[in-house]
């Protein structure tokens, strides 16, 4: 590898690692348990600026698993987008 390119990459990594703790990272909200999807809908209604992107594969869409979640979004008048172009078990 070119010396200058390697130097640039190492410097970039060092600076990013050094500054990362100072950045204002958002904490993820984790929903789990029996009524997790209902709690998700309540949180999304409280924060109208949050957008919903459902990422899945065509197998889960055909199995109508995604439909159950989307029906709850529809019931709560939440707008969402479904992206079903992912590969089920990618090799890479």
Secondary structure by P-SEA (a helix, b strand, c coil): ccaaaaaaaaaaaaaaaaaccccbbbbbbbbbccaaaaaaaaaaaacccbbbbbbbcaaaaaaaaaaaaaaaaaaacccccccccccccccc
